[in-house]
Amino acid sequence: MSATAAEHIHLDADVLHRQSTALDEAASTLRPATDAAAHRVEGTAFGAMNAGLSLAINGLVNRTADLGGQAAVLAARMGYGVDGAVSTFTELEQSGAQLIAKVDEGGR
């Protein structure tokens, strides 16, 4: 007798909780790091002859801060998604088990 597809599905809540926690921690770490990376260089930082360098450096600063912010948001959303998937699957599994129990009892 072969098992049904539902019997092959297994979510390890501990593993998924650790993943969600790691993503939340990553988001929390990225936010202040992004703020620190967003400090612009003054136009005279490389001297008057090299003032154009600060424009290039500040372009990189802006892009770095933007990417760091996006990474923080993505990590937070991924953590939220993992939590939501576990919660939804758990609810579905419990509903299915209740329905099967009801059918096994003859629909009472």
FIMIBA-194829 format. One record per atom (N, C-alpha, C): residue number from 1; residue in one letter; atom name; x, y, z. Coordinates in steps of 0.001 Angstrom, whole numbers, plus 524288, in hexadecimal, padded with zeros to 5 digits. Each point is the difference from the previous one (the first is absolute). Layout:
(NUM, "A", "CA", (X, Y, Z))
...
***
This chain:
(1, "M", "N", (80355, 7FB6D, 80000))
(1, "M", "CA", (7FCAB, 80493, 80000))
(1, "M", "C", (80384, 804D4, 80000))
(2, "S", "N", (7FF18, 80380, 7FC4D))
(2, "S", "CA", (8033B, 804B4, 7FFB8))
(2, "S", "C", (7FD75, 8046C, 8030A))
(3, "A", "N", (8033C, 8035E, 801F5))
(3, "A", "CA", (7FE15, 80478, 8030A))
(3, "A", "C", (7FE08, 8043B, 7FC4D))
(4, "T", "N", (7FC5F, 80308, 801EC))
(4, "T", "CA", (7FE07, 80458, 7FCE3))
(4, "T", "C", (803EE, 8047B, 80026))
(5, "A", "N", (7FF46, 803C4, 7FC87))
(5, "A", "CA", (8037D, 80485, 7FFD3))
(5, "A", "C", (80000, 802E7, 80531))
(6, "A", "N", (7FB84, 80045, 80281))
(6, "A", "CA", (7FF97, 802C6, 804FF))
(6, "A", "C", (8035A, 7FD6C, 80431))
(7, "E", "N", (800B7, 7FAEE, 7FF8D))
(7, "E", "CA", (80327, 7FD38, 803E3))
(7, "E", "C", (805D6, 800D4, 7FF21))
(8, "H", "N", (8016E, 80230, 7FB8C))
(8, "H", "CA", (8057D, 8011D, 7FEDD))
(8, "H", "C", (80189, 80587, 8019D))
(9, "I", "N", (7FC30, 8033B, 8012A))
(9, "I", "CA", (8011E, 80564, 8017A))
(9, "I", "C", (8015A, 8002A, 805C6))
(10, "H", "N", (8046F, 80260, 8012C))
(10, "H", "CA", (80194, 8008F, 80573))
(10, "H", "C", (802B5, 8053D, 800A2))
(11, "L", "N", (7FDF6, 80339, 80366))
(11, "L", "CA", (8027D, 804F1, 8014F))
(11, "L", "C", (8026D, 7FF74, 80569))
(12, "D", "N", (804E0, 80167, 8005F))
(12, "D", "CA", (802A9, 7FFE7, 8050E))
(12, "D", "C", (7FF9C, 8057D, 80247))
(13, "A", "N", (7FC7A, 800B5, 803B1))
(13, "A", "CA", (7FEFC, 80529, 80239))
(13, "A", "C", (804DA, 8024D, 80290))
(14, "D", "N", (80344, 7FCB1, 80256))
(14, "D", "CA", (804C4, 801F6, 8027C))
(14, "D", "C", (803C5, 8024E, 7FBF8))
(15, "V", "N", (800BA, 7FD46, 7FBB2))
(15, "V", "CA", (80370, 801E7, 7FBD7))
(15, "V", "C", (7FDDE, 80518, 7FDBF))
(16, "L", "N", (7FAEE, 80017, 7FF01))
(16, "L", "CA", (7FD9F, 804AE, 7FDC1))
(16, "L", "C", (80018, 80496, 803D1))
(17, "H", "N", (7FF60, 7FEE4, 804FC))
(17, "H", "CA", (80056, 80425, 803EE))
(17, "H", "C", (80590, 8023E, 8002B))
(18, "R", "N", (803EF, 7FC99, 7FFBC))
(18, "R", "CA", (8056D, 801D9, 7FFEA))
(18, "R", "C", (80107, 80355, 7FB27))
(19, "Q", "N", (7FDC5, 7FE66, 7FB93))
(19, "Q", "CA", (800A1, 80300, 7FB2C))
(19, "Q", "C", (7FD85, 80560, 8008A))
(20, "S", "N", (7FB4C, 8002C, 80213))
(20, "S", "CA", (7FD43, 804F0, 800C9))
(20, "S", "C", (80307, 8038F, 803B3))
(21, "T", "N", (80206, 7FDC1, 8043A))
(21, "T", "CA", (80312, 802FE, 803C5))
(21, "T", "C", (804F4, 80227, 7FD7A))
(22, "A", "N", (802A0, 7FCCC, 7FCE6))
(22, "A", "CA", (804C8, 801C2, 7FD55))
(22, "A", "C", (7FED2, 8047D, 7FC3E))
(23, "L", "N", (7FBA5, 7FFAA, 7FD4F))
(23, "L", "CA", (7FE81, 80430, 7FC62))
(23, "L", "C", (7FEB1, 80502, 802F2))
(24, "D", "N", (7FD40, 7FF86, 80457))
(24, "D", "CA", (7FEC5, 8049B, 80333))
(24, "D", "C", (804FF, 8027D, 80225))
(25, "E", "N", (803A8, 7FCB7, 801B7))
(25, "E", "CA", (804FC, 80205, 801FA))
(25, "E", "C", (80319, 802AA, 7FBA7))
(26, "A", "N", (7FFD9, 7FDC4, 7FB52))
(26, "A", "CA", (802BB, 80261, 7FB95))
(26, "A", "C", (7FDBC, 80562, 7FECE))
(27, "A", "N", (7FAD3, 8005B, 8000A))
(27, "A", "CA", (7FD7A, 8050B, 7FF01))
(27, "A", "C", (8017D, 803F1, 80431))
(28, "S", "N", (80020, 7FE50, 804DF))
(28, "S", "CA", (80164, 80378, 80457))
(28, "S", "C", (805B1, 801C4, 7FFB4))
(29, "T", "N", (80362, 7FCAD, 7FE0B))
(29, "T", "CA", (80584, 80157, 7FF68))
(29, "T", "C", (800D6, 8039F, 7FB59))
(30, "L", "N", (7FD28, 7FF08, 7FBD4))
(30, "L", "CA", (800AC, 8031F, 7FB40))
(30, "L", "C", (7FE2F, 805A3, 800A1))
(31, "R", "N", (7FBE3, 800D1, 80308))
(31, "R", "CA", (7FDE9, 80559, 80086))
(31, "R", "C", (8040F, 803D7, 8021C))
(32, "P", "N", (8026F, 7FEF8, 80484))
(32, "P", "CA", (803EA, 803C3, 801E5))
(32, "P", "C", (804E2, 80030, 7FC8E))
(33, "A", "N", (80174, 7FB97, 7FDA5))
(33, "A", "CA", (8048C, 7FFFC, 7FC89))
(33, "A", "C", (7FEFC, 8036E, 7FB3E))
(34, "T", "N", (7FB31, 7FFE5, 7FE19))
(34, "T", "CA", (7FE82, 80348, 7FB91))
(34, "T", "C", (80035, 805BC, 8017D))
(35, "D", "N", (7FE20, 8013A, 804A4))
(35, "D", "CA", (80039, 8056C, 801DA))
(35, "D", "C", (805B0, 801D5, 80065))
(36, "A", "N", (80364, 7FCAB, 801F1))
(36, "A", "CA", (80587, 80162, 80089))
(36, "A", "C", (8028D, 800C0, 7FAAA))
(37, "A", "N", (7FE6A, 7FCD9, 7FC3C))
(37, "A", "CA", (8024D, 80052, 7FAC0))
(37, "A", "C", (7FE0B, 804BA, 7FCF1))
(38, "A", "N", (7FBEF, 80282, 801D6))
(38, "A", "CA", (7FD92, 8044C, 7FD15))
(38, "A", "C", (8029B, 80546, 800E3))
(39, "H", "N", (80435, 8003D, 802FC))
(39, "H", "CA", (80297, 80504, 8010A))
(39, "H", "C", (80305, 801C9, 7FB2E))
(40, "R", "N", (7FE97, 8048A, 7FE1D))
(40, "R", "CA", (80252, 8021B, 7FB38))
(40, "R", "C", (80563, 80263, 80112))
(41, "V", "N", (80333, 8000A, 7FBFB))
(41, "V", "CA", (80536, 80243, 80034))
(41, "V", "C", (7FF97, 805B6, 7FE5C))
(42, "E", "N", (80291, 80366, 802E3))
(42, "E", "CA", (7FFEF, 80594, 7FEAC))
(42, "E", "C", (802E0, 800EF, 7FADD))
(43, "G", "N", (7FE68, 80409, 7FD4C))
(43, "G", "CA", (80245, 8013A, 7FAEB))
(43, "G", "C", (805D4, 80115, 8002E))
(44, "T", "N", (801E8, 801C3, 80462))
(44, "T", "CA", (80593, 80145, 80073))
(44, "T", "C", (8032D, 7FBA4, 80289))
(45, "A", "N", (7FDB6, 7FB86, 800C6))
(45, "A", "CA", (802A1, 7FBB2, 802B5))
(45, "A", "C", (80502, 7FE4D, 7FD4A))
(46, "F", "N", (8003B, 80081, 7FAD6))
(46, "F", "CA", (804A0, 7FE63, 7FD0B))
(46, "F", "C", (80315, 804B5, 7FE02))
(47, "G", "N", (7FED5, 80491, 80222))
(47, "G", "CA", (802A4, 804C5, 7FE5E))
(47, "G", "C", (7FD2E, 8028B, 7FB6F))
(48, "A", "N", (80138, 804E1, 7FF18))
(48, "A", "CA", (7FD5C, 80303, 7FBE4))
(48, "A", "C", (800E5, 7FDAC, 7FA9A))
(49, "M", "N", (804A2, 7FE05, 7FF00))
(49, "M", "CA", (80143, 7FDDF, 7FAD3))
(49, "M", "C", (7FCF9, 7FAF6, 7FED9))
(50, "N", "N", (7FE72, 7FD49, 8040E))
(50, "N", "CA", (7FD58, 7FAFB, 7FF54))
(50, "N", "C", (7FA51, 8002A, 801DD))
(51, "A", "N", (7FD99, 80484, 7FFC5))
(51, "A", "CA", (7FAA1, 80095, 801F3))
(51, "A", "C", (7FC32, 7FC54, 7FD36))
(52, "G", "N", (8011B, 7FEB2, 7FB31))
(52, "G", "CA", (7FC9B, 7FC71, 7FD0B))
(52, "G", "C", (7FFC8, 7FA8B, 80249))
(53, "L", "N", (80412, 7FE81, 802D1))
(53, "L", "CA", (7FFFC, 7FACD, 8026A))
(53, "L", "C", (7FB96, 7FF67, 803F6))
(54, "S", "N", (7FEEF, 8043F, 802D0))
(54, "S", "CA", (7FBDA, 7FF97, 803EC))
(54, "S", "C", (7FABB, 7FEF6, 7FD6D))
(55, "L", "N", (7FF30, 80209, 7FB4A))
(55, "L", "CA", (7FB18, 7FEDF, 7FD35))
(55, "L", "C", (7FF90, 7FA2B, 7FED0))
(56, "A", "N", (80437, 7FDC0, 7FE1F))
(56, "A", "CA", (7FFF5, 7FA68, 7FECA))
(56, "A", "C", (7FF51, 7FCC0, 804F6))
(57, "I", "N", (802E5, 80175, 80415))
(57, "I", "CA", (7FF9A, 7FD25, 804F8))
(57, "I", "C", (7FA78, 8006B, 8022C))
(58, "N", "N", (7FDBB, 804A1, 7FFC8))
(58, "N", "CA", (7FAB5, 800B1, 8020F))
(58, "N", "C", (7FBF5, 7FD03, 7FCD2))
(59, "G", "N", (800FC, 7FF5A, 7FAF8))
(59, "G", "CA", (7FC8F, 7FCAB, 7FCDE))
(59, "G", "C", (80019, 7FA64, 801FF))
(60, "L", "N", (804B5, 7FE27, 80144))
(60, "L", "CA", (80087, 7FABC, 8023A))
(60, "L", "C", (7FD8E, 7FFA9, 80568))
(61, "V", "N", (800B2, 80416, 8031A))
(61, "V", "CA", (7FDAA, 80030, 8053F))
(61, "V", "C", (7FA10, 7FF8D, 7FF95))
(62, "N", "N", (7FDC5, 80313, 7FC72))
(62, "N", "CA", (7FA4B, 7FFE4, 7FF58))
(62, "N", "C", (7FE1F, 7FAA4, 7FE47))
(63, "R", "N", (802CB, 7FDB0, 7FC50))
(63, "R", "CA", (7FE67, 7FAD8, 7FDFF))
(63, "R", "C", (8009E, 7FBD0, 80433))
(64, "T", "N", (8043D, 8004F, 802FF))
(64, "T", "CA", (800E2, 7FC3F, 8043A))
(64, "T", "C", (7FBA8, 80056, 80411))
(65, "A", "N", (7FE9F, 804D1, 80180))
(65, "A", "CA", (7FBD0, 800BE, 803D8))
(65, "A", "C", (7FACF, 7FE02, 7FDDA))
(66, "D", "N", (7FF06, 800FC, 7FB05))
(66, "D", "CA", (7FB27, 7FE30, 7FD8D))
(66, "D", "C", (7FFBD, 7FA0C, 7FFF1))
(67, "L", "N", (80433, 7FD86, 7FE68))
(67, "L", "CA", (80017, 7FA41, 7FFD0))
(67, "L", "C", (7FF98, 7FD9C, 80576))
(68, "G", "N", (802A8, 80262, 803C4))
(68, "G", "CA", (7FFA2, 7FE12, 80567))
(68, "G", "C", (7FA76, 80064, 8020F))
(69, "G", "N", (7FD6C, 8045D, 7FED6))
(69, "G", "CA", (7FA8E, 800A7, 801A5))
(69, "G", "C", (7FC6D, 7FBFD, 7FD75))
(70, "Q", "N", (800DB, 7FF12, 7FAEE))
(70, "Q", "CA", (7FCD2, 7FC1D, 7FD42))
(70, "Q", "C", (800F6, 7FA87, 8022C))
(71, "A", "N", (804E3, 7FECD, 80147))
(71, "A", "CA", (80142, 7FAE1, 8023F))
(71, "A", "C", (7FD62, 7FF50, 8054F))
(72, "A", "N", (7FFED, 80427, 80329))
(72, "A", "CA", (7FD70, 7FFB6, 8051F))
(72, "A", "C", (7FA2C, 7FF00, 7FF6B))
(73, "V", "N", (7FD8C, 802C1, 7FC50))
(73, "V", "CA", (7FA60, 7FF3E, 7FF0D))
(73, "V", "C", (7FEF8, 7FA79, 7FE07))
(74, "L", "N", (80339, 7FE2B, 7FC69))
(74, "L", "CA", (7FF4C, 7FABA, 7FDE1))
(74, "L", "C", (80097, 7FBD7, 8043C))
(75, "A", "N", (803EE, 8008E, 8034D))
(75, "A", "CA", (800C4, 7FC32, 8043D))
(75, "A", "C", (7FB50, 7FFF4, 803AF))
(76, "A", "N", (7FE06, 804A4, 80156))
(76, "A", "CA", (7FB6F, 8004D, 80379))
(76, "A", "C", (7FB3C, 7FD83, 7FD71))
(77, "R", "N", (7FF2C, 8010F, 7FB06))
(77, "R", "CA", (7FB85, 7FDB1, 7FD37))
(77, "R", "C", (80082, 7FA1C, 7FF87))
(78, "M", "N", (804BF, 7FE1E, 7FF16))
(78, "M", "CA", (800CA, 7FA59, 7FFA8))
(78, "M", "C", (7FED0, 7FD66, 8053C))
(79, "G", "N", (801B8, 80267, 8044C))
(79, "G", "CA", (7FED2, 7FDE3, 8052F))
(79, "G", "C", (7FA27, 7FFCE, 800F4))
(80, "Y", "N", (7FD54, 80430, 7FE7F))
(80, "Y", "CA", (7FA4D, 8003D, 80084))
(80, "Y", "C", (7FD76, 7FBC1, 7FCA2))
(81, "G", "N", (80210, 7FF36, 7FB51))
(81, "G", "CA", (7FDD7, 7FC00, 7FC7D))
(81, "G", "C", (800B7, 7FA80, 80219))
(82, "V", "N", (80488, 7FEF3, 80243))
(82, "V", "CA", (800F8, 7FAD2, 8024E))
(82, "V", "C", (7FC2D, 7FF0C, 80476))
(83, "D", "N", (7FF5A, 803F2, 80360))
(83, "D", "CA", (7FC45, 7FF7B, 8045C))
(83, "D", "C", (7FA7C, 7FF13, 7FDFC))
(84, "G", "N", (7FE80, 802E4, 7FBFF))
(84, "G", "CA", (7FAC0, 7FF72, 7FDC3))
(84, "G", "C", (7FF24, 7FAAE, 7FD94))
(85, "A", "N", (803F0, 7FE02, 7FD4C))
(85, "A", "CA", (7FF87, 7FAD5, 7FD93))
(85, "A", "C", (7FF56, 7FBBF, 8041F))
(86, "V", "N", (8030E, 8004E, 80421))
(86, "V", "CA", (7FF8F, 7FC1D, 80438))
(86, "V", "C", (7FAA1, 8004E, 80282))
(87, "S", "N", (7FE36, 804B0, 8011C))
(87, "S", "CA", (7FAEA, 800B9, 8027F))
(87, "S", "C", (7FB95, 7FDF2, 7FC8B))
(88, "T", "N", (8002D, 8016F, 7FB10))
(88, "T", "CA", (7FBE3, 7FE4B, 7FC5E))
(88, "T", "C", (8000B, 7FA18, 7FF57))
(89, "F", "N", (8049B, 7FDB1, 7FF60))
(89, "F", "CA", (80046, 7FA5E, 7FF5C))
(89, "F", "C", (7FE20, 7FD36, 804E3))
(90, "T", "N", (8015E, 80207, 80490))
(90, "T", "CA", (7FE46, 7FDA3, 804F1))
(90, "T", "C", (7FA11, 80014, 80066))
(91, "E", "N", (7FDAB, 8047C, 7FEAC))
(91, "E", "CA", (7FA47, 80066, 8001A))
(91, "E", "C", (7FD85, 7FC36, 7FC23))
(92, "L", "N", (8023A, 7FFA6, 7FB5A))
(92, "L", "CA", (7FDF9, 7FC74, 7FC00))
(92, "L", "C", (8006D, 7FA5C, 801C6))
(93, "E", "N", (80473, 7FEBE, 80244))
(93, "E", "CA", (800D5, 7FAAD, 801DF))
(93, "E", "C", (7FC22, 7FE93, 80456))
(94, "Q", "N", (7FF0F, 803AC, 80397))
(94, "Q", "CA", (7FC4A, 7FF01, 80440))
(94, "Q", "C", (7FA76, 7FF77, 7FDE0))
(95, "S", "N", (7FE91, 80346, 7FC53))
(95, "S", "CA", (7FAC5, 7FF9D, 7FDA4))
(95, "S", "C", (7FF56, 7FACC, 7FD34))
(96, "G", "N", (8040D, 7FE6B, 7FD34))
(96, "G", "CA", (7FFCC, 7FB02, 7FD3D))
(96, "G", "C", (7FF89, 7FB6E, 803C3))
(97, "A", "N", (802EF, 80035, 80435))
(97, "A", "CA", (7FFC6, 7FBD1, 803E4))
(97, "A", "C", (7FA9D, 7FFAC, 8027B))
(98, "Q", "N", (7FD99, 8048B, 80118))
(98, "Q", "CA", (7FAB9, 80013, 8023E))
(98, "Q", "C", (7FC0F, 7FDC4, 7FC27))
(99, "L", "N", (800A4, 8015A, 7FB0D))
(99, "L", "CA", (7FC6B, 7FDFF, 7FC02))
(99, "L", "C", (8008F, 7FA1F, 7FF68))
(100, "I", "N", (804BE, 7FE18, 7FFF6))
(100, "I", "CA", (800E8, 7FA62, 7FF8B))
(100, "I", "C", (7FDC5, 7FD25, 804C2))
(101, "A", "N", (800C4, 8023E, 8049C))
(101, "A", "CA", (7FDE2, 7FDA1, 804C4))
(101, "A", "C", (7FA0D, 7FFBC, 7FFB4))
(102, "K", "N", (7FDA9, 8041B, 7FDF6))
(102, "K", "CA", (7FA4C, 80030, 7FF85))
(102, "K", "C", (7FE17, 7FBD8, 7FC2A))
(103, "V", "N", (802CF, 7FF64, 7FB9F))
(103, "V", "CA", (7FE8A, 7FC01, 7FC1D))
(103, "V", "C", (800AC, 7FA91, 80257))
(104, "D", "N", (80445, 7FF38, 802D8))
(104, "D", "CA", (800F2, 7FAF2, 80277))
(104, "D", "C", (7FBC2, 7FE91, 803ED))
(105, "E", "N", (7FD9D, 803FB, 80273))
(105, "E", "CA", (7FBDE, 7FF17, 803CA))
(105, "E", "C", (7FABC, 7FF36, 7FD48))
(106, "G", "N", (80004, 80032, 7FAE6))
(106, "G", "CA", (7FB27, 7FF44, 7FD25))
(106, "G", "C", (7FD14, 8050E, 7FF17))
(107, "G", "N", (802C1, 80461, 80031))
(107, "G", "CA", (7FD80, 80503, 7FED0))
(107, "G", "C", (7FCCF, 80249, 8045A))
(108, "R", "N", (80085, 7FDF9, 804AB))
(108, "R", "CA", (7FCE1, 80208, 80459))
(108, "R", "C", (801EA, 80525, 801DA))
***
